[in-house]
Amino acid sequence: MKRDSRFMKITGFVILTIACLLFLLIPVVPWLGFSAGKIAGISVGLLIAGEVLFYLSLFILGRSYFDKIKSRLKFWIKRIRGTKASPESE
């Protein structure tokens, strides 16, 4: 049972990494020399694939990792804005 759980955790992190890489590829697409229509199509495809893989990885990793990711995002948003998060957002 423990080995199966470890495999699922690794699988979840691999899928999460691939999702992040897909998001990072979106700004690179315009410099690849495609036409405007192809750039739009590839960008939308990368966005959709990244979102699907992100949510799939959260489903595999479970609620605890979702809460960790959410708390880290709130930390960065607070740091960028320089304000405290409102109680409504928590």
PDB file of N, CA, C and O in Angstrom:
ATOM      1  N   MET A   1       0.831  -1.205   0.000  1.00  0.00           N
ATOM      2  CA  MET A   1       0.000   0.000   0.000  1.00  0.00           C
ATOM      3  C   MET A   1       0.866   1.255   0.000  1.00  0.00           C
ATOM      4  O   MET A   1       0.579   2.208  -0.724  1.00  0.00           O
ATOM      5  N   LYS A   2       1.923   1.259   0.809  1.00  0.00           N
ATOM      6  CA  LYS A   2       2.770   2.433   0.897  1.00  0.00           C
ATOM      7  C   LYS A   2       3.499   2.679  -0.428  1.00  0.00           C
ATOM      8  O   LYS A   2       3.677   3.827  -0.837  1.00  0.00           O
ATOM      9  N   ARG A   3       3.909   1.622  -1.083  1.00  0.00           N
ATOM     10  CA  ARG A   3       4.605   1.748  -2.360  1.00  0.00           C
ATOM     11  C   ARG A   3       3.679   2.340  -3.422  1.00  0.00           C
ATOM     12  O   ARG A   3       4.110   3.155  -4.238  1.00  0.00           O
ATOM     13  N   ASP A   4       2.426   1.938  -3.411  1.00  0.00           N
ATOM     14  CA  ASP A   4       1.445   2.460  -4.348  1.00  0.00           C
ATOM     15  C   ASP A   4       1.215   3.952  -4.113  1.00  0.00           C
ATOM     16  O   ASP A   4       1.084   4.728  -5.060  1.00  0.00           O
ATOM     17  N   SER A   5       1.169   4.338  -2.845  1.00  0.00           N
ATOM     18  CA  SER A   5       0.972   5.737  -2.488  1.00  0.00           C
ATOM     19  C   SER A   5       2.163   6.581  -2.956  1.00  0.00           C
ATOM     20  O   SER A   5       1.983   7.695  -3.448  1.00  0.00           O
ATOM     21  N   ARG A   6       3.356   6.056  -2.803  1.00  0.00           N
ATOM     22  CA  ARG A   6       4.556   6.776  -3.232  1.00  0.00           C
ATOM     23  C   ARG A   6       4.558   6.948  -4.753  1.00  0.00           C
ATOM     24  O   ARG A   6       4.928   8.009  -5.257  1.00  0.00           O
ATOM     25  N   PHE A   7       4.151   5.919  -5.475  1.00  0.00           N
ATOM     26  CA  PHE A   7       4.074   5.995  -6.933  1.00  0.00           C
ATOM     27  C   PHE A   7       3.085   7.066  -7.367  1.00  0.00           C
ATOM     28  O   PHE A   7       3.364   7.822  -8.298  1.00  0.00           O
ATOM     29  N   MET A   8       1.940   7.141  -6.711  1.00  0.00           N
ATOM     30  CA  MET A   8       0.932   8.153  -7.058  1.00  0.00           C
ATOM     31  C   MET A   8       1.455   9.563  -6.772  1.00  0.00           C
ATOM     32  O   MET A   8       1.190  10.497  -7.529  1.00  0.00           O
ATOM     33  N   LYS A   9       2.195   9.706  -5.679  1.00  0.00           N
ATOM     34  CA  LYS A   9       2.745  11.010  -5.332  1.00  0.00           C
ATOM     35  C   LYS A   9       3.764  11.455  -6.390  1.00  0.00           C
ATOM     36  O   LYS A   9       3.746  12.603  -6.833  1.00  0.00           O
ATOM     37  N   ILE A  10       4.638  10.551  -6.784  1.00  0.00           N
ATOM     38  CA  ILE A  10       5.631  10.871  -7.817  1.00  0.00           C
ATOM     39  C   ILE A  10       4.937  11.194  -9.135  1.00  0.00           C
ATOM     40  O   ILE A  10       5.310  12.144  -9.823  1.00  0.00           O
ATOM     41  N   THR A  11       3.935  10.405  -9.483  1.00  0.00           N
ATOM     42  CA  THR A  11       3.173  10.648 -10.707  1.00  0.00           C
ATOM     43  C   THR A  11       2.518  12.028 -10.670  1.00  0.00           C
ATOM     44  O   THR A  11       2.538  12.752 -11.666  1.00  0.00           O
ATOM     45  N   GLY A  12       1.950  12.385  -9.549  1.00  0.00           N
ATOM     46  CA  GLY A  12       1.321  13.694  -9.398  1.00  0.00           C
ATOM     47  C   GLY A  12       2.312  14.831  -9.581  1.00  0.00           C
ATOM     48  O   GLY A  12       2.005  15.826 -10.238  1.00  0.00           O
ATOM     49  N   PHE A  13       3.502  14.688  -9.001  1.00  0.00           N
ATOM     50  CA  PHE A  13       4.513  15.735  -9.146  1.00  0.00           C
ATOM     51  C   PHE A  13       5.047  15.817 -10.569  1.00  0.00           C
ATOM     52  O   PHE A  13       5.342  16.910 -11.053  1.00  0.00           O
ATOM     53  N   VAL A  14       5.176  14.690 -11.242  1.00  0.00           N
ATOM     54  CA  VAL A  14       5.624  14.704 -12.639  1.00  0.00           C
ATOM     55  C   VAL A  14       4.584  15.424 -13.505  1.00  0.00           C
ATOM     56  O   VAL A  14       4.941  16.246 -14.348  1.00  0.00           O
ATOM     57  N   ILE A  15       3.321  15.121 -13.302  1.00  0.00           N
ATOM     58  CA  ILE A  15       2.260  15.775 -14.072  1.00  0.00           C
ATOM     59  C   ILE A  15       2.221  17.273 -13.762  1.00  0.00           C
ATOM     60  O   ILE A  15       2.012  18.085 -14.664  1.00  0.00           O
ATOM     61  N   LEU A  16       2.418  17.642 -12.502  1.00  0.00           N
ATOM     62  CA  LEU A  16       2.444  19.056 -12.117  1.00  0.00           C
ATOM     63  C   LEU A  16       3.618  19.775 -12.786  1.00  0.00           C
ATOM     64  O   LEU A  16       3.473  20.913 -13.234  1.00  0.00           O
ATOM     65  N   THR A  17       4.759  19.129 -12.854  1.00  0.00           N
ATOM     66  CA  THR A  17       5.932  19.713 -13.510  1.00  0.00           C
ATOM     67  C   THR A  17       5.678  19.916 -15.001  1.00  0.00           C
ATOM     68  O   THR A  17       6.028  20.957 -15.556  1.00  0.00           O
ATOM     69  N   ILE A  18       5.074  18.932 -15.644  1.00  0.00           N
ATOM     70  CA  ILE A  18       4.754  19.054 -17.072  1.00  0.00           C
ATOM     71  C   ILE A  18       3.768  20.205 -17.290  1.00  0.00           C
ATOM     72  O   ILE A  18       3.900  20.962 -18.252  1.00  0.00           O
ATOM     73  N   ALA A  19       2.780  20.337 -16.397  1.00  0.00           N
ATOM     74  CA  ALA A  19       1.811  21.432 -16.516  1.00  0.00           C
ATOM     75  C   ALA A  19       2.511  22.786 -16.413  1.00  0.00           C
ATOM     76  O   ALA A  19       2.209  23.700 -17.181  1.00  0.00           O
ATOM     77  N   CYS A  20       3.432  22.917 -15.482  1.00  0.00           N
ATOM     78  CA  CYS A  20       4.164  24.177 -15.334  1.00  0.00           C
ATOM     79  C   CYS A  20       5.015  24.466 -16.569  1.00  0.00           C
ATOM     80  O   CYS A  20       5.099  25.613 -17.008  1.00  0.00           O
ATOM     81  N   LEU A  21       5.642  23.443 -17.129  1.00  0.00           N
ATOM     82  CA  LEU A  21       6.437  23.627 -18.338  1.00  0.00           C
ATOM     83  C   LEU A  21       5.576  24.077 -19.516  1.00  0.00           C
ATOM     84  O   LEU A  21       6.004  24.902 -20.323  1.00  0.00           O
ATOM     85  N   LEU A  22       4.366  23.535 -19.614  1.00  0.00           N
ATOM     86  CA  LEU A  22       3.465  23.958 -20.686  1.00  0.00           C
ATOM     87  C   LEU A  22       3.111  25.434 -20.555  1.00  0.00           C
ATOM     88  O   LEU A  22       3.048  26.155 -21.550  1.00  0.00           O
ATOM     89  N   PHE A  23       2.878  25.883 -19.310  1.00  0.00           N
ATOM     90  CA  PHE A  23       2.578  27.299 -19.098  1.00  0.00           C
ATOM     91  C   PHE A  23       3.776  28.169 -19.450  1.00  0.00           C
ATOM     92  O   PHE A  23       3.609  29.263 -19.988  1.00  0.00           O
ATOM     93  N   LEU A  24       4.983  27.694 -19.153  1.00  0.00           N
ATOM     94  CA  LEU A  24       6.181  28.473 -19.457  1.00  0.00           C
ATOM     95  C   LEU A  24       6.478  28.521 -20.954  1.00  0.00           C
ATOM     96  O   LEU A  24       7.186  29.418 -21.412  1.00  0.00           O
ATOM     97  N   LEU A  25       5.950  27.576 -21.715  1.00  0.00           N
ATOM     98  CA  LEU A  25       6.164  27.573 -23.163  1.00  0.00           C
ATOM     99  C   LEU A  25       5.295  28.597 -23.904  1.00  0.00           C
ATOM    100  O   LEU A  25       5.617  28.978 -25.030  1.00  0.00           O
ATOM    101  N   ILE A  26       4.221  29.035 -23.294  1.00  0.00           N
ATOM    102  CA  ILE A  26       3.290  29.952 -23.964  1.00  0.00           C
ATOM    103  C   ILE A  26       3.984  31.239 -24.436  1.00  0.00           C
ATOM    104  O   ILE A  26       3.764  31.639 -25.580  1.00  0.00           O
ATOM    105  N   PRO A  27       4.811  31.907 -23.614  1.00  0.00           N
ATOM    106  CA  PRO A  27       5.467  33.131 -24.115  1.00  0.00           C
ATOM    107  C   PRO A  27       6.533  32.868 -25.188  1.00  0.00           C
ATOM    108  O   PRO A  27       6.952  33.797 -25.879  1.00  0.00           O
ATOM    109  N   VAL A  28       6.969  31.627 -25.329  1.00  0.00           N
ATOM    110  CA  VAL A  28       8.010  31.290 -26.298  1.00  0.00           C
ATOM    111  C   VAL A  28       7.428  31.109 -27.702  1.00  0.00           C
ATOM    112  O   VAL A  28       8.128  31.310 -28.695  1.00  0.00           O
ATOM    113  N   VAL A  29       6.177  30.738 -27.784  1.00  0.00           N
ATOM    114  CA  VAL A  29       5.550  30.394 -29.070  1.00  0.00           C
ATOM    115  C   VAL A  29       5.668  31.496 -30.131  1.00  0.00           C
ATOM    116  O   VAL A  29       5.932  31.167 -31.287  1.00  0.00           O
ATOM    117  N   PRO A  30       5.489  32.781 -29.809  1.00  0.00           N
ATOM    118  CA  PRO A  30       5.576  33.806 -30.862  1.00  0.00           C
ATOM    119  C   PRO A  30       6.933  33.891 -31.556  1.00  0.00           C
ATOM    120  O   PRO A  30       7.012  34.373 -32.687  1.00  0.00           O
ATOM    121  N   TRP A  31       7.993  33.437 -30.907  1.00  0.00           N
ATOM    122  CA  TRP A  31       9.328  33.511 -31.505  1.00  0.00           C
ATOM    123  C   TRP A  31       9.698  32.276 -32.316  1.00  0.00           C
ATOM    124  O   TRP A  31      10.846  32.131 -32.736  1.00  0.00           O
ATOM    125  N   LEU A  32       8.752  31.402 -32.536  1.00  0.00           N
ATOM    126  CA  LEU A  32       9.034  30.187 -33.295  1.00  0.00           C
ATOM    127  C   LEU A  32       8.758  30.337 -34.791  1.00  0.00           C
ATOM    128  O   LEU A  32       8.990  29.400 -35.554  1.00  0.00           O
ATOM    129  N   GLY A  33       8.273  31.483 -35.215  1.00  0.00           N
ATOM    130  CA  GLY A  33       8.107  31.753 -36.634  1.00  0.00           C
ATOM    131  C   GLY A  33       6.813  31.264 -37.259  1.00  0.00           C
ATOM    132  O   GLY A  33       6.735  31.125 -38.480  1.00  0.00           O
ATOM    133  N   PHE A  34       5.804  31.002 -36.457  1.00  0.00           N
ATOM    134  CA  PHE A  34       4.516  30.579 -36.993  1.00  0.00           C
ATOM    135  C   PHE A  34       3.677  31.795 -37.377  1.00  0.00           C
ATOM    136  O   PHE A  34       3.977  32.920 -36.977  1.00  0.00           O
ATOM    137  N   SER A  35       2.623  31.557 -38.158  1.00  0.00           N
ATOM    138  CA  SER A  35       1.687  32.637 -38.488  1.00  0.00           C
ATOM    139  C   SER A  35       0.866  32.978 -37.247  1.00  0.00           C
ATOM    140  O   SER A  35       0.860  32.236 -36.265  1.00  0.00           O
ATOM    141  N   ALA A  36       0.175  34.118 -37.311  1.00  0.00           N
ATOM    142  CA  ALA A  36      -0.593  34.584 -36.148  1.00  0.00           C
ATOM    143  C   ALA A  36      -1.667  33.579 -35.741  1.00  0.00           C
ATOM    144  O   ALA A  36      -1.893  33.363 -34.550  1.00  0.00           O
ATOM    145  N   GLY A  37      -2.323  32.970 -36.713  1.00  0.00           N
ATOM    146  CA  GLY A  37      -3.358  31.980 -36.393  1.00  0.00           C
ATOM    147  C   GLY A  37      -2.790  30.746 -35.711  1.00  0.00           C
ATOM    148  O   GLY A  37      -3.376  30.216 -34.767  1.00  0.00           O
ATOM    149  N   LYS A  38      -1.645  30.298 -36.199  1.00  0.00           N
ATOM    150  CA  LYS A  38      -1.021  29.128 -35.572  1.00  0.00           C
ATOM    151  C   LYS A  38      -0.514  29.451 -34.174  1.00  0.00           C
ATOM    152  O   LYS A  38      -0.603  28.617 -33.273  1.00  0.00           O
ATOM    153  N   ILE A  39       0.013  30.642 -33.991  1.00  0.00           N
ATOM    154  CA  ILE A  39       0.478  31.055 -32.659  1.00  0.00           C
ATOM    155  C   ILE A  39      -0.686  31.048 -31.679  1.00  0.00           C
ATOM    156  O   ILE A  39      -0.561  30.555 -30.558  1.00  0.00           O
ATOM    157  N   ALA A  40      -1.823  31.599 -32.111  1.00  0.00           N
ATOM    158  CA  ALA A  40      -3.009  31.622 -31.240  1.00  0.00           C
ATOM    159  C   ALA A  40      -3.466  30.206 -30.926  1.00  0.00           C
ATOM    160  O   ALA A  40      -3.782  29.904 -29.775  1.00  0.00           O
ATOM    161  N   GLY A  41      -3.505  29.341 -31.918  1.00  0.00           N
ATOM    162  CA  GLY A  41      -3.948  27.965 -31.703  1.00  0.00           C
ATOM    163  C   GLY A  41      -3.023  27.189 -30.786  1.00  0.00           C
ATOM    164  O   GLY A  41      -3.479  26.472 -29.895  1.00  0.00           O
ATOM    165  N   ILE A  42      -1.730  27.331 -31.005  1.00  0.00           N
ATOM    166  CA  ILE A  42      -0.762  26.627 -30.158  1.00  0.00           C
ATOM    167  C   ILE A  42      -0.830  27.144 -28.726  1.00  0.00           C
ATOM    168  O   ILE A  42      -0.769  26.363 -27.777  1.00  0.00           O
ATOM    169  N   SER A  43      -0.956  28.470 -28.571  1.00  0.00           N
ATOM    170  CA  SER A  43      -1.032  29.053 -27.225  1.00  0.00           C
ATOM    171  C   SER A  43      -2.269  28.573 -26.482  1.00  0.00           C
ATOM    172  O   SER A  43      -2.191  28.233 -25.301  1.00  0.00           O
ATOM    173  N   VAL A  44      -3.405  28.544 -27.162  1.00  0.00           N
ATOM    174  CA  VAL A  44      -4.631  28.075 -26.527  1.00  0.00           C
ATOM    175  C   VAL A  44      -4.515  26.588 -26.183  1.00  0.00           C
ATOM    176  O   VAL A  44      -4.949  26.162 -25.113  1.00  0.00           O
ATOM    177  N   GLY A  45      -3.935  25.807 -27.082  1.00  0.00           N
ATOM    178  CA  GLY A  45      -3.731  24.384 -26.811  1.00  0.00           C
ATOM    179  C   GLY A  45      -2.835  24.153 -25.607  1.00  0.00           C
ATOM    180  O   GLY A  45      -3.120  23.292 -24.774  1.00  0.00           O
ATOM    181  N   LEU A  46      -1.744  24.924 -25.507  1.00  0.00           N
ATOM    182  CA  LEU A  46      -0.854  24.798 -24.350  1.00  0.00           C
ATOM    183  C   LEU A  46      -1.562  25.206 -23.063  1.00  0.00           C
ATOM    184  O   LEU A  46      -1.378  24.579 -22.020  1.00  0.00           O
ATOM    185  N   LEU A  47      -2.370  26.259 -23.142  1.00  0.00           N
ATOM    186  CA  LEU A  47      -3.107  26.718 -21.967  1.00  0.00           C
ATOM    187  C   LEU A  47      -4.097  25.667 -21.485  1.00  0.00           C
ATOM    188  O   LEU A  47      -4.158  25.370 -20.292  1.00  0.00           O
ATOM    189  N   ILE A  48      -4.864  25.109 -22.397  1.00  0.00           N
ATOM    190  CA  ILE A  48      -5.857  24.101 -22.023  1.00  0.00           C
ATOM    191  C   ILE A  48      -5.172  22.849 -21.488  1.00  0.00           C
ATOM    192  O   ILE A  48      -5.591  22.303 -20.467  1.00  0.00           O
ATOM    193  N   ALA A  49      -4.121  22.389 -22.167  1.00  0.00           N
ATOM    194  CA  ALA A  49      -3.406  21.193 -21.713  1.00  0.00           C
ATOM    195  C   ALA A  49      -2.780  21.428 -20.339  1.00  0.00           C
ATOM    196  O   ALA A  49      -2.800  20.544 -19.483  1.00  0.00           O
ATOM    197  N   GLY A  50      -2.223  22.624 -20.133  1.00  0.00           N
ATOM    198  CA  GLY A  50      -1.632  22.949 -18.832  1.00  0.00           C
ATOM    199  C   GLY A  50      -2.659  22.951 -17.718  1.00  0.00           C
ATOM    200  O   GLY A  50      -2.404  22.432 -16.631  1.00  0.00           O
ATOM    201  N   GLU A  51      -3.822  23.534 -17.982  1.00  0.00           N
ATOM    202  CA  GLU A  51      -4.887  23.560 -16.971  1.00  0.00           C
ATOM    203  C   GLU A  51      -5.376  22.152 -16.640  1.00  0.00           C
ATOM    204  O   GLU A  51      -5.538  21.806 -15.470  1.00  0.00           O
ATOM    205  N   VAL A  52      -5.608  21.355 -17.660  1.00  0.00           N
ATOM    206  CA  VAL A  52      -6.096  19.984 -17.436  1.00  0.00           C
ATOM    207  C   VAL A  52      -5.075  19.187 -16.627  1.00  0.00           C
ATOM    208  O   VAL A  52      -5.435  18.494 -15.675  1.00  0.00           O
ATOM    209  N   LEU A  53      -3.807  19.285 -17.006  1.00  0.00           N
ATOM    210  CA  LEU A  53      -2.773  18.543 -16.282  1.00  0.00           C
ATOM    211  C   LEU A  53      -2.593  19.065 -14.856  1.00  0.00           C
ATOM    212  O   LEU A  53      -2.335  18.288 -13.937  1.00  0.00           O
ATOM    213  N   PHE A  54      -2.727  20.376 -14.671  1.00  0.00           N
ATOM    214  CA  PHE A  54      -2.624  20.949 -13.327  1.00  0.00           C
ATOM    215  C   PHE A  54      -3.709  20.387 -12.417  1.00  0.00           C
ATOM    216  O   PHE A  54      -3.426  19.935 -11.307  1.00  0.00           O
ATOM    217  N   TYR A  55      -4.950  20.418 -12.890  1.00  0.00           N
ATOM    218  CA  TYR A  55      -6.047  19.904 -12.067  1.00  0.00           C
ATOM    219  C   TYR A  55      -5.959  18.391 -11.878  1.00  0.00           C
ATOM    220  O   TYR A  55      -6.321  17.879 -10.819  1.00  0.00           O
ATOM    221  N   LEU A  56      -5.489  17.684 -12.876  1.00  0.00           N
ATOM    222  CA  LEU A  56      -5.277  16.246 -12.733  1.00  0.00           C
ATOM    223  C   LEU A  56      -4.226  15.961 -11.664  1.00  0.00           C
ATOM    224  O   LEU A  56      -4.393  15.045 -10.859  1.00  0.00           O
ATOM    225  N   SER A  57      -3.153  16.734 -11.650  1.00  0.00           N
ATOM    226  CA  SER A  57      -2.115  16.529 -10.636  1.00  0.00           C
ATOM    227  C   SER A  57      -2.653  16.836  -9.241  1.00  0.00           C
ATOM    228  O   SER A  57      -2.314  16.142  -8.283  1.00  0.00           O
ATOM    229  N   LEU A  58      -3.487  17.871  -9.116  1.00  0.00           N
ATOM    230  CA  LEU A  58      -4.083  18.166  -7.812  1.00  0.00           C
ATOM    231  C   LEU A  58      -5.022  17.047  -7.371  1.00  0.00           C
ATOM    232  O   LEU A  58      -5.088  16.719  -6.186  1.00  0.00           O
ATOM    233  N   PHE A  59      -5.738  16.470  -8.312  1.00  0.00           N
ATOM    234  CA  PHE A  59      -6.626  15.350  -7.994  1.00  0.00           C
ATOM    235  C   PHE A  59      -5.809  14.146  -7.497  1.00  0.00           C
ATOM    236  O   PHE A  59      -6.201  13.474  -6.544  1.00  0.00           O
ATOM    237  N   ILE A  60      -4.687  13.889  -8.146  1.00  0.00           N
ATOM    238  CA  ILE A  60      -3.848  12.753  -7.755  1.00  0.00           C
ATOM    239  C   ILE A  60      -3.158  13.019  -6.419  1.00  0.00           C
ATOM    240  O   ILE A  60      -3.088  12.129  -5.571  1.00  0.00           O
ATOM    241  N   LEU A  61      -2.648  14.235  -6.223  1.00  0.00           N
ATOM    242  CA  LEU A  61      -1.902  14.544  -5.002  1.00  0.00           C
ATOM    243  C   LEU A  61      -2.804  14.709  -3.782  1.00  0.00           C
ATOM    244  O   LEU A  61      -2.389  14.410  -2.662  1.00  0.00           O
ATOM    245  N   GLY A  62      -3.999  15.170  -3.981  1.00  0.00           N
ATOM    246  CA  GLY A  62      -4.941  15.274  -2.867  1.00  0.00           C
ATOM    247  C   GLY A  62      -5.098  16.679  -2.322  1.00  0.00           C
ATOM    248  O   GLY A  62      -4.444  17.625  -2.763  1.00  0.00           O
ATOM    249  N   ARG A  63      -5.983  16.780  -1.355  1.00  0.00           N
ATOM    250  CA  ARG A  63      -6.375  18.062  -0.769  1.00  0.00           C
ATOM    251  C   ARG A  63      -5.212  18.766  -0.064  1.00  0.00           C
ATOM    252  O   ARG A  63      -5.109  19.991  -0.128  1.00  0.00           O
ATOM    253  N   SER A  64      -4.339  18.014   0.604  1.00  0.00           N
ATOM    254  CA  SER A  64      -3.255  18.641   1.360  1.00  0.00           C
ATOM    255  C   SER A  64      -2.307  19.417   0.445  1.00  0.00           C
ATOM    256  O   SER A  64      -1.850  20.499   0.814  1.00  0.00           O
ATOM    257  N   TYR A  65      -2.009  18.890  -0.730  1.00  0.00           N
ATOM    258  CA  TYR A  65      -1.128  19.598  -1.652  1.00  0.00           C
ATOM    259  C   TYR A  65      -1.836  20.795  -2.276  1.00  0.00           C
ATOM    260  O   TYR A  65      -1.209  21.818  -2.552  1.00  0.00           O
ATOM    261  N   PHE A  66      -3.132  20.668  -2.497  1.00  0.00           N
ATOM    262  CA  PHE A  66      -3.901  21.806  -2.989  1.00  0.00           C
ATOM    263  C   PHE A  66      -3.838  22.950  -1.977  1.00  0.00           C
ATOM    264  O   PHE A  66      -3.650  24.106  -2.356  1.00  0.00           O
ATOM    265  N   ASP A  67      -3.995  22.632  -0.699  1.00  0.00           N
ATOM    266  CA  ASP A  67      -3.920  23.660   0.338  1.00  0.00           C
ATOM    267  C   ASP A  67      -2.531  24.284   0.420  1.00  0.00           C
ATOM    268  O   ASP A  67      -2.410  25.489   0.643  1.00  0.00           O
ATOM    269  N   LYS A  68      -1.480  23.481   0.243  1.00  0.00           N
ATOM    270  CA  LYS A  68      -0.111  24.017   0.247  1.00  0.00           C
ATOM    271  C   LYS A  68       0.102  24.971  -0.914  1.00  0.00           C
ATOM    272  O   LYS A  68       0.664  26.051  -0.735  1.00  0.00           O
ATOM    273  N   ILE A  69      -0.337  24.589  -2.090  1.00  0.00           N
ATOM    274  CA  ILE A  69      -0.177  25.438  -3.268  1.00  0.00           C
ATOM    275  C   ILE A  69      -0.960  26.735  -3.085  1.00  0.00           C
ATOM    276  O   ILE A  69      -0.469  27.817  -3.406  1.00  0.00           O
ATOM    277  N   LYS A  70      -2.174  26.616  -2.568  1.00  0.00           N
ATOM    278  CA  LYS A  70      -3.018  27.797  -2.368  1.00  0.00           C
ATOM    279  C   LYS A  70      -2.386  28.749  -1.346  1.00  0.00           C
ATOM    280  O   LYS A  70      -2.412  29.963  -1.546  1.00  0.00           O
ATOM    281  N   SER A  71      -1.826  28.225  -0.266  1.00  0.00           N
ATOM    282  CA  SER A  71      -1.218  29.086   0.745  1.00  0.00           C
ATOM    283  C   SER A  71       0.035  29.771   0.196  1.00  0.00           C
ATOM    284  O   SER A  71       0.299  30.927   0.525  1.00  0.00           O
ATOM    285  N   ARG A  72       0.800  29.078  -0.624  1.00  0.00           N
ATOM    286  CA  ARG A  72       1.991  29.695  -1.210  1.00  0.00           C
ATOM    287  C   ARG A  72       1.607  30.780  -2.213  1.00  0.00           C
ATOM    288  O   ARG A  72       2.277  31.809  -2.295  1.00  0.00           O
ATOM    289  N   LEU A  73       0.542  30.562  -2.974  1.00  0.00           N
ATOM    290  CA  LEU A  73       0.081  31.595  -3.893  1.00  0.00           C
ATOM    291  C   LEU A  73      -0.390  32.826  -3.125  1.00  0.00           C
ATOM    292  O   LEU A  73      -0.116  33.955  -3.531  1.00  0.00           O
ATOM    293  N   LYS A  74      -1.094  32.611  -2.021  1.00  0.00           N
ATOM    294  CA  LYS A  74      -1.540  33.741  -1.207  1.00  0.00           C
ATOM    295  C   LYS A  74      -0.348  34.503  -0.653  1.00  0.00           C
ATOM    296  O   LYS A  74      -0.374  35.732  -0.587  1.00  0.00           O
ATOM    297  N   PHE A  75       0.712  33.776  -0.248  1.00  0.00           N
ATOM    298  CA  PHE A  75       1.913  34.422   0.267  1.00  0.00           C
ATOM    299  C   PHE A  75       2.530  35.322  -0.800  1.00  0.00           C
ATOM    300  O   PHE A  75       2.896  36.461  -0.509  1.00  0.00           O
ATOM    301  N   TRP A  76       2.652  34.824  -2.036  1.00  0.00           N
ATOM    302  CA  TRP A  76       3.257  35.621  -3.098  1.00  0.00           C
ATOM    303  C   TRP A  76       2.386  36.809  -3.478  1.00  0.00           C
ATOM    304  O   TRP A  76       2.902  37.886  -3.778  1.00  0.00           O
ATOM    305  N   ILE A  77       1.083  36.626  -3.469  1.00  0.00           N
ATOM    306  CA  ILE A  77       0.189  37.739  -3.786  1.00  0.00           C
ATOM    307  C   ILE A  77       0.296  38.817  -2.716  1.00  0.00           C
ATOM    308  O   ILE A  77       0.344  40.007  -3.024  1.00  0.00           O
ATOM    309  N   LYS A  78       0.332  38.391  -1.452  1.00  0.00           N
ATOM    310  CA  LYS A  78       0.497  39.359  -0.370  1.00  0.00           C
ATOM    311  C   LYS A  78       1.836  40.077  -0.495  1.00  0.00           C
ATOM    312  O   LYS A  78       1.920  41.285  -0.271  1.00  0.00           O
ATOM    313  N   ARG A  79       2.870  39.345  -0.849  1.00  0.00           N
ATOM    314  CA  ARG A  79       4.199  39.933  -0.951  1.00  0.00           C
ATOM    315  C   ARG A  79       4.267  40.942  -2.102  1.00  0.00           C
ATOM    316  O   ARG A  79       4.884  41.999  -1.969  1.00  0.00           O
ATOM    317  N   ILE A  80       3.640  40.617  -3.214  1.00  0.00           N
ATOM    318  CA  ILE A  80       3.649  41.518  -4.362  1.00  0.00           C
ATOM    319  C   ILE A  80       2.841  42.777  -4.064  1.00  0.00           C
ATOM    320  O   ILE A  80       3.283  43.888  -4.357  1.00  0.00           O
ATOM    321  N   ARG A  81       1.670  42.602  -3.487  1.00  0.00           N
ATOM    322  CA  ARG A  81       0.807  43.747  -3.187  1.00  0.00           C
ATOM    323  C   ARG A  81       1.293  44.529  -1.981  1.00  0.00           C
ATOM    324  O   ARG A  81       1.032  45.727  -1.873  1.00  0.00           O
ATOM    325  N   GLY A  82       2.001  43.864  -1.071  1.00  0.00           N
ATOM    326  CA  GLY A  82       2.474  44.534   0.140  1.00  0.00           C
ATOM    327  C   GLY A  82       1.389  44.710   1.169  1.00  0.00           C
ATOM    328  O   GLY A  82       1.512  45.544   2.065  1.00  0.00           O
ATOM    329  N   THR A  83       0.309  43.925   1.055  1.00  0.00           N
ATOM    330  CA  THR A  83      -0.784  44.026   2.012  1.00  0.00           C
ATOM    331  C   THR A  83      -1.100  42.650   2.565  1.00  0.00           C
ATOM    332  O   THR A  83      -0.639  41.624   2.066  1.00  0.00           O
ATOM    333  N   LYS A  84      -1.899  42.670   3.609  1.00  0.00           N
ATOM    334  CA  LYS A  84      -2.366  41.404   4.167  1.00  0.00           C
ATOM    335  C   LYS A  84      -3.551  40.899   3.367  1.00  0.00           C
ATOM    336  O   LYS A  84      -4.308  41.683   2.794  1.00  0.00           O
ATOM    337  N   ALA A  85      -3.708  39.563   3.331  1.00  0.00           N
ATOM    338  CA  ALA A  85      -4.862  38.978   2.635  1.00  0.00           C
ATOM    339  C   ALA A  85      -6.120  39.271   3.434  1.00  0.00           C
ATOM    340  O   ALA A  85      -6.097  39.241   4.664  1.00  0.00           O
ATOM    341  N   SER A  86      -7.199  39.548   2.757  1.00  0.00           N
ATOM    342  CA  SER A  86      -8.450  39.807   3.440  1.00  0.00           C
ATOM    343  C   SER A  86      -9.019  38.511   4.002  1.00  0.00           C
ATOM    344  O   SER A  86      -8.744  37.443   3.456  1.00  0.00           O
ATOM    345  N   PRO A  87      -9.797  38.570   5.066  1.00  0.00           N
ATOM    346  CA  PRO A  87     -10.377  37.363   5.643  1.00  0.00           C
ATOM    347  C   PRO A  87     -11.302  36.640   4.663  1.00  0.00           C
ATOM    348  O   PRO A  87     -11.498  35.430   4.780  1.00  0.00           O
ATOM    349  N   GLU A  88     -11.872  37.363   3.703  1.00  0.00           N
ATOM    350  CA  GLU A  88     -12.764  36.745   2.735  1.00  0.00           C
ATOM    351  C   GLU A  88     -12.015  35.782   1.817  1.00  0.00           C
ATOM    352  O   GLU A  88     -12.583  34.783   1.375  1.00  0.00           O
ATOM    353  N   SER A  89     -10.740  36.073   1.524  1.00  0.00           N
ATOM    354  CA  SER A  89      -9.978  35.242   0.603  1.00  0.00           C
ATOM    355  C   SER A  89      -9.457  33.977   1.274  1.00  0.00           C
ATOM    356  O   SER A  89      -9.048  33.041   0.588  1.00  0.00           O
ATOM    357  N   GLU A  90      -9.467  33.935   2.595  1.00  0.00           N
ATOM    358  CA  GLU A  90      -8.985  32.751   3.305  1.00  0.00           C
ATOM    359  C   GLU A  90     -10.070  31.798   3.510  1.00  0.00           C
ATOM    360  O   GLU A  90      -9.856  30.735   4.093  1.00  0.00           O
TER     361      GLU A  90
END
